[in-house]
Amino acid sequence: MCIGRYLRPLLALLASLAVSTAALAHPWGGLVVDAQGNVYFTFTCPIDGDGHVACVYRIDAGAESAKAVLIASSDPSDLILARSPSRQIYAAERVGTAPYRTRLWHLSADTGPELLIRFSAPDDFAADPFAVDDEGQVVFAHNGALIAIDNPALSGHISDALDRSGVTTDLRSVRLLAAAAEGALLAVIDDTVLRIQPDGVVQRLAAPLRISDPPGLPFNGANIVFDLAIDGDRQLFAYYGNREVIEIDSNGDRSLVLSSEPPWSPHGVDRFNGKTVILESTTPPPAWKFWASNALLPRIRVVDENGAVSILYRYSPEISKD
């Protein structure tokens, strides 16, 4: 059960902040790293186009350019990235407007995309968020419940664990999921970070996750933590609303990994071989003008073990698109 990262174009986000649970849980771009060090991230396709077609891009290990490896089938669409603890990569393609239809792909640099689940209604598969463990078990949140596909016993186990701990869920409360080693599940429910152990014990790691009034808020309504990744006993969060990546250890202590200077803000994060890889994008005014010369554009930065920051990738409209 691993963290879902997905693409939601900013125009759709602004239009749905008041009514969509997904708008509170996910960004218009996420990032994961596979076992070979290839970096996958999601964004619009083309990046500086005027549409809202989702795309997964890959930067091969040692490379600096990004190439499209999966393009959604329609406009509007989202692509939600997830990785298992062993770094198998998955992408959930969500199309249309609510009630969405969603399907699931497995991504590999060796074999290309493999369709695992055909387009399904939200009761059968959704991505708000979703996760896949090393055995291929898919878990997703829908209508406030955590559902394990074809595994009602696991669904009931998670529900019972939360109930015994006094944790209630509703339509808008399940925001992020991630899998830790040995079958533990990490969840952000409302504004609390929880670790659900295989034996049903629930540990509260941090609450509240966000601050009430971020000084660097990218735009009104954007106080959102968009992404989560696990690195051993530490959790990384891309806190878009406060323009920072934070780390929380098993004791609940937090530290700053990286601050993004305006107009940049982070919405994707993973750690690989000790290096933290972060997806950021610009939020220029007006933020919904994707296709303007000063519009929504991505970059990927890397923080090494010593805290040194470098740029792995930065898109410019002058760079020819793949």
FIFIKE-486515 format. One record per residue: x, y, z of N, C-alpha, C, O, CB in turn; residue in three letters. Coordinates in steps of 0.05 Angstrom, whole numbers, plus 5000, padded with zeros to 4 digits. Glycine has a CB too. Layout:
N
XYZXYZXYZXYZXYZALA...
end
This chain:
322
501749765000500050005000501850255000503050315020498150005024MET501950384978503850594975502550864967500250864958505950524954CYS503951064971502851334967501951384939503451314920504851534975ILE499651504936498751594910499651874905499452054922495751564908GLY500651924880501352204872499952244846500152084828504452244869ARG498552474843497052494818497052774807497652974820494352404821TYR496352784781496253034767493553154767491653024758497252994738LEU493253404777490753554775491453824765492553984780489253564803ARG490753884740491354154730490154374748487954334759490254184701PRO491554584750490754794769488054914763486654984782492855014769LEU487254934738484655034732482454864745480554974757484155054702LEU482754604743480754424755480854444785478754424798481254134746ALA483254474796483454504825481954754835480454734854486354524833LEU482454974822481155224831478055194829476655304845482055454814LEU477155054808474255034804472954844824470554864829473754934776ALA474654664836473354454853474254464882473554284897474054194842SER475654664891476654664918474354644938474654514959478254924924LEU472154764933469954764952468454504953467054454973468154994946ALA468654344932466854114931468253844928467053634932464854144909VAL470753844921472153594914473953504937475553654947473753624889SER473653244945475553134965478253114952480253144966474552854975THR478453044927481053014914482553274913485053264915480652904886ALA481253494911482653744910484153804936486153944936480753974904ALA483153684958484453724984486753524987488353565005482453695006LEU486853314971488653104977491053094958493152974965487252844976ALA490853194934492853134914493553384897492053574896491852914896HIS495753374884496653594867496053544838494753344831499553634870PRO496853734821496753694793499453584783500053604760496153954778TRP500953464801503453324793504653194817504853314838505453524781GLY505552944814506852804835509452674824509952694800505052584847GLY511052554841513652444833514252194849513652174872515852654838LEU515451994834516451754847519051674833519551764811514351514845VAL520651514846523151414836523151114836522450994857525651524851VAL523850984814523850684813526450574824528350724831523250584785ASP526650314824529050184835531550234820533750194831528549884837ALA531350314795533750374779534550664780536550754768533250304750GLN533050824795533651114797532351284776532951514774536551154796GLY530551164760529051324740526851484755525451384772527751144718ASN526551744748524751924761522251954743522452024720526052194766VAL519951894755517351934741515952174754515852194778515651674743TYR514752344737513052554748510752604730510852534706514752814753PHE508652734740506252784725505853084721506553244739503752664738THR504853154698504253434691502353434667501653224657506853594686PHE501653674659499953694635501653624610504053634610498753974632THR500253544588501553464564500153594540497853544535501553154561CYS501553774525504353864530504454054554502354154563505454014506PRO506854094565507054234590505954524588504654614606509954244599ILE506554654566505654934563503354954543503055164530507955104554ASP501754744541499454744523497054864537497154944560498754464513GLY494854894522492355004534490254804541487954874546491255214515ASP491054544541489154334549489754234577491554334591489254104529GLY488254034585488453914612488753614609487353464624486153994630HIS490353524591490953234588493353164606495353294605491553164558VAL492952964622495052884641497152714626496552574607493952724665ALA499552724636501752574624503752484646504152634665503252734603CYS504852244643507052164660509652194644509852084622506751864670VAL511552334655514252374643516252204658515952164682515052664641TYR518352114645520551974658523152104651523752164628520551674651ARG524852134672527652224668529351984675529451904699528352474686ILE530651864655532251624660534651694678535651914677533151504634ASP535451494694537751534712540151634696540951524676538451274726ALA541251854706543551974693542952174671544652304660545351764682GLY540352194663539552374642538452634653538052654678537352244625ALA538152834636537153094644534553164630533153354638539153304639GLU533853024609531453074594529152894602529652664611531953054563SER526652984598524352824606522852734580522752884561522452984624ALA521852494580520352394558517652284568517452164589521852174543LYS515552324552512952234559512751934556513551824535510752374541ALA511751794577511551504576508651414578508051184573513251384598VAL506851594587503951524588502351774586502751964601503351364614LEU500551784566498852024562495951934566495051734556499252144533ILE494552084582491752024588490052024562490852144542490552214609ALA487751894564486151844540484352074533483252084511484651594543SER483952264551482052474545482652724561484452724578479152384551SER481152934556481353194570478553264580476653274565482453424550ASP478253314607480353334628481053054639479452864636479353514650PRO483353044651484352784662486352834684487553054686485452604640SER486752634700488852624720490452364717489352164708487652644749ASP492952374724494552134726495852134754497352314762496752114704LEU495251924769496051914797498251704800497851474793493651834816ILE500651784809502851604811502951484839502251604858505451754805LEU503851234840504351094865506750904861507250814839501850934874ALA508150854883510150644882509850464906509050544927513050764882ARG510450204901510450014923512950054940514850194931510149724913SER513149934963515649954979518149854963520249954968515349795004PRO517849654945520049564930520449724904522049644887519749274923SER518949944901519150134879518150034853519250104831522050224876ARG516049874854514449824830512750074826511650184845512649564832GLN512450164800511150414795508350364783508050204765512850594776ILE506350514792503650494783502550774776503350974788501850354804TYR500650784758499351034750496350974747495550804731500551154724ALA494751124762491851114759490951344741491451574747490451124787ALA489651274719488651474700485751524706484051354704489051384670GLU485151774713482451854720481452054700482852254694482251964749ARG479052014688478152184667475352294673473852184690478052034640VAL474752514659472052634661471752804687473752894698470052424661GLY469252834695468552964719466952774737466052564727466953234713THR466552854762465252674781462452584771460952754761464952804808ALA461752334773463352104783465452024762464751954740461551874791PRO467952014770470151954752470251664745469151494759472852044764TYR471551604722472351334715475351314717476751494708471351254686ARG476351094729479151074734480150794726478750594730479751124764THR482550794714483850534708486750534718487750754724483750474678ARG487950304720490550274732492650154713492049954700490350104758LEU494950284713497250194696499550114714499950234736498050404676TRP501149924705503749874717505849984697505749924673504249564723HIS507750144707509750264690512450144695513250094718509850574695LEU513950084674516649974675518250094653517350114630516549674674SER520750164660522550264639523350054620524350104598525050394652ALA523049794628523849574611521649484592522149414569524749344628ASP519149484601516949374585514849574577513249504559515649154601THR514849814587512750004580510249964597510149784614512149994551GLY508150124592505750114608504249854604503949754582503850344601PRO503249744626501549504626498949564640498949644663503049254639GLU496749524626494049584637493249354656493249124649491949624615LEU492749434682491949234702488949234708487749024711493549284727LEU487749474709484949494715483649674694484649904690484449614744ILE481649584681480249744661478649964674478249964699478349574644ARG477750164659476150384670473950284688472350104679475050564647PHE473750384712471850294732470450524745471550754746473250124753SER468050474756466650674771467950704799469350524807463650594774ALA467450924812468850984838468450764859470150724876467951244848PRO466150634859465650424879467550184875468050044894462750334878ASP468550144850470249924844473149994845474849824853469549814817ASP473850234837476650324839476750624836475550744818478450194817PHE478050754855478351044855481151114862482750934868476251184874ALA481851364863484551444868484751684886486151884879486051494841ALA483351684908483051924925483851874954482151924971480252024924ASP486151774961488351674943488151374940486251244949491051754955PRO490251254926490350964924493250874930495051034932489550874895PHE493550614933496150504940496350214930494350084926496650504970ALA498750124925499249844916501649744932503749864933499749834886VAL501349504945503549394960505249214943504749184919502449244985ASP507249084955509148924940507848664929509048534912511448864956ASP505548594940504148354930502148434908500748254897502748214953GLU501948684901500048774881497348834892495448884877499848574860GLY496948834919494348894931493849194928495449364936494348814960GLN491549264916490749544912488849624934486849484940489449574884VAL489449844947487749964967487150254959488950394950489149954995VAL484650334962483950604954481850724974480550574988482750614926PHE481750984975479851124992477451214975477751324953481151365006ALA475051164985472651254971470451284992469851115008471751044949HIS469151524991466951585010467751545039466151465055464551415003ASN470251615045471151595073472051325082472951295105469051685090GLY471951125065472750855072475350775058475850875035470550645066ALA476950605070479250495057478550215047477950035063481750485076LEU478750175021477749925008480049784996481549894979475549994988ILE480349525003482349354990480849184968479049034974483749165010ALA481749224943480349084921480548784924482748674928481649174894ILE478248654923477948364925479048254952479848024953479348224902ASP479148424972480148334998478548465021479548635035483148405001ASN476048385025474448505045475548465073475048635091471648395044PRO477048255078478248215104480248435111480248535134479647945106ALA481848525091483748735096482249005100482949165117485748755072LEU480149045084478549285087477449305115477549515128476249295066SER476349085125475249075152477349105173476849235194473748815156GLY479648995169481849025189482649315192483049405215484348855180HIS482949455170483649745172481449905185482050075202484249855144ILE478949855177476749995189476549945219476050125235474149915175SER476849695227476649625256478849765271478449855294476749325259ASP481349765260483549895274483050185279483550285300486149855257ALA481950325259481350605262479050645282479150825299480550725235LEU477050475281474850505300475750465329474950615346472650295293ASP477450265334478350215361480050445371480150495396480049955362ARG481250595353482950825362481451085362482551295368485250855343SER478851075357477151315358477551495334476851735335477751465382GLY478551385311478951545287476551515270475751295262481551455272VAL475251745263472951735245473751845218475352025216470551905258THR472551735198473051825170470451905157468351795163474551605154THR470652085138468252165123469152225094471352155086466952415135ASP467352345079467752385051470352535044471552495023465452535039LEU471152715062473352895056475852835073477852985070472553175060ARG475852635090477952625110480452475103482652535112476852495134SER480252275085482652115079484152255056483252275034481851825070VAL486552355063487952535045490452415032490952465008488752785059ARG491952255047494352135036494651855048493751805071496852305042LEU495851675033496551405042499351335034500351435013494451195031LEU500651165050503251065042503750805057502650755078505551275049ALA505450635046506050385059508850395070510750485057505750145039ALA509150295094511750265107512549965105511049805095511750365136ALA514949905116515849635116514149465134512749565152518749615124ALA514149205129512849005145509949045148508748975169514149005173GLU508649145127505749155126504449385140501949385142504748915137GLY505949575150504649815163503550005142504650015120506649955182ALA501450145149500250335131500350615144499650645167497350265125LEU501350805129501351085138499051225125498551195101504051225132LEU497551385140495251525130495151815141495751855165492651375136ALA494452005125493852265134490752285133489552295112495152495117VAL489552305157486652315159486052575172486852635195485452075175ILE484452745159484053015166486853145167488153175146482553045194ASP487753235190490453355192492253205210494153325221490153645201ASP491752945214493352775232494752565216493652435198491552655253THR497352525222498952315209498752065227499552075251501952395205VAL497851845216497351595231498951365219499251345195494351525232LEU500051195236501250945227499450715237499050685261504150915237ARG498450555219496750335225498450075222499250005200494250315206ILE499049945245500649715245499149465236496649465239501949665273GLN500449255226499049015218497448885241495448755236501048815208PRO498248925266496748815288494348985297493048925316498548775312ASP493949205282491649375287492149605306490349765312489449215298GLY494549625316495249855333495550105316496850095295497849805350VAL494350325325494550575310496150775326495450835349491650685304VAL498250885314499951075327499651355314499751375290502950995326GLN499151555330498951825321501751955320503051985341497051995338ARG502752015296505452125293505552425294507452535305506552025267LEU503652555283503652855282500952965278499352855263505552945260ALA500353175293497753315289498053595303499053605326495353155302ALA497253805290496453815262498853805243501053885250494854065256PRO498453705219500553685199501153965188503454035182499853495177LEU499054125184499354385171499254605192498454565215497154435151ARG500254845185499955075202497455225192496555185170502455265201ILE496255395209493655505204493755725183491855765168492455615229SER495955875181495956105163498756135151500356295160495156365178ASP499455965131502155975119502756255108501156365093502355765097PRO505156365115505856625104506456625075506156835062508256735119PRO507156395064507856385035505756255018506356154997510356245031GLY503256265027501056135012501056204983500856444976498356205025LEU501156004965501356064936498856214925499156394909501655814921PRO496556144935494056284927491956204947492256014962493156214898PHE489756344948487656304967486456024965485755934943485456514964ASN486355874987485355604987487355394982486655154980483255584966GLY489955464980492055264973493655164996495855074992493855394953ALA492555175021494055075044493754765044492154655060492955205070ASN495254635027494854355022497554215024499554315014493554304994ILE497553975036499853795035499253595013497453435015500453655062VAL500853604992500153464968501353184965500253024950500953624944PHE503553124979504952874973506352774998507052925016506952904950ASP506652504998507852365021509652145010508852004992505752265040LEU511952105022513751885015514951785041515451935060515851964995ALA515551525042516751405066519651335060520251225039515151155075ILE521351395079524151315078524951195105525651335123526051565071ASP524750925106525250795132523250875152520850845149528050855141GLY524150985175522351075196521751365195520851495214523551005224ASP522251485171521751775167519751805145519551645126524351925161ARG518152025148516152085127516752365116517352555131513252075140GLN516552385090516952645076514352745065512652595055519052605053LEU513853005068511453135059512053375042513653545049509653215083PHE510753385018510853625001508653805009506353765001510753544971ALA509254005025507354185036507154425018508554635021508054275066TYR505354404998505054604978504254874990505355084982502854524958TYR502454875009501355115020503455285035503155535035499155055039GLY505455165046507555315060510255315045512255385055508055205088ASN510155225019512455225001514855085014517055195015513155514994ARG514454845025516654705038516254405037514054305034516954805067GLU518554265039518453975043519453925071521554025079520353825022VAL517753775086518453725114518853425118517753265103516253835133ILE520253355139520753075147519853035175520453195193523752995143GLU518352815180517452755207518452475214518052285198514252765208ILE519752445237520852185244518752025260516552115264523352225261ASP519651795270517751605283516751715310514751615320519051345287SER518151915321517252045345515452285341514552405360519652125361ASN515052345316513352575310514852835307513653045303511252605330GLY517552835311519153075308519453145279519952975262521853045322ASP519153405272519353485245521753665240522753805258516853635236ARG522753655215524953825207524553905178523053785163527653665210SER525854125171525554235144527654115125530054115132525854545145LEU526754015102528553905082529254115061531554145053527253665068VAL527154275053527654465031525354675032523054605037527754335004LEU526054925028524155135023524155214994526355234982524655385042SER521855264983521555354955521055654955519355764970519255214941SER522655794939522356084937520056154917519856014897524956224928GLU518356354923516256434904517556494877519656624876514656674915PRO516256424855513556314853513456004853511455894846512256404827PRO515555874863515555574863514255464888514355594910518455474860TRP513055234886512055094909512054794903511554704881509155184915SER512654624924512954334919510354184920508554244936514854214940PRO510053984902507753804903508353524896506553364889505653914885HIS510953444897511753164893514353124907516153294906511953094863GLY514652884920517152834935517552534937515752374939517052954963VAL520152454935520952174940523852194949525252394946520651994915ASP524851974961527651954969528851704958527551484959527951965000ARG531251724947532551494934535551504940536851714934532051484904PHE536651294952539451284958540351524974542551634969541151254933ASN538751614993539451835010538852114999539152305013542251815017GLY538152124974537652384961534652434959533152254951538952404933LYS533752674966530952744965530352884938531653084932530152934989THR528452774923527852874897525153014899523152904909527752654876VAL524953264889522653434895521653554869523153674854523353654915ILE519053524863517753654841516453914850514953914870515653464828LEU517054134837515854394842514654504817515354424795517954584855GLU512854694820511854854797511455134805511355204829509254724786SER511255304785510855594789507855644795506155484787511755754765THR507355864809504655954813504456244806504056414824503655904843THR504856314781504756594773501956704773500056554767506156634746PRO501556964778498957084776498357154747500157274734498657334794PRO496057104736493956924748494756634744495556554722491256974735PRO494456474765495556204765494256014746495355804740495356094793ALA491856084736490455894719491255914689490155774672487455934722TRP493056104682493856134654496055944647498456024647494656424648LYS495455694642497355494636499155564612501555514612496055224631PHE497955684592499255714567500655984563501856034542497255674544TRP500556154583501956404581504956364585505856164595500856604602ALA506556564576509356544577510356524606512556414611510656774564SER508856624625509556614654507856414669507256454692509456884666ASN506956204655504956024666506155794683508555794688503155914644ALA504455604690505155374706507255204693506755084672502655214713LEU509655194705511955044693513254884715513354974738513955234679LEU514354644709515554474729518554494731519954574711514754194725PRO519654424754522454364757522754144777520954104794524154624765ARG525054004777525653794796528353864808530353894794525653514782ILE528353874835530853924849531553684867529853534875530654184866ARG534153664873535153444889536653554913538353734910536953254872VAL536053454937537553524961539153274969538053064975535553604984VAL541853304969543453074976543753035006542553185022546253104963ASP545252825014545552755042546652985059546152995083547252515045GLU548153165047549453385061547853645060548653845071552153435050ASN545453635047543753865045544254035021542854245018544054025069GLY546153955004546654114979544354074960543353854956549354034966ALA543554294947541254294929542154334900543754504895539154514937VAL541154164882541754194853539254164837537254054847543853984845SER539254254813536954234795537354004776539353994761536454494779ILE535653804777535753574759534453644732535353564711534353334771LEU532153794733530653844709529054104713527954154735528653604703TYR528954264692527354504693526254544664527754564645528954754703ARG523654564662522454604636522454894629521855074645519554484635TYR523054954604522855224593521355204567521755014551525655354589SER519555394561518155384535520055384511519255304489516255614533PRO522455474515524355484493525555214487526655164466526555684499GLU525255024507526354754503524354594486521954594493526954614530ILE525254464465523454314448522354084464523753954480524954204423SER519754024460518453824476518853554463519053524438515453884478LYS518953344480519253064470516652974459516452744449520152884493ASP
end
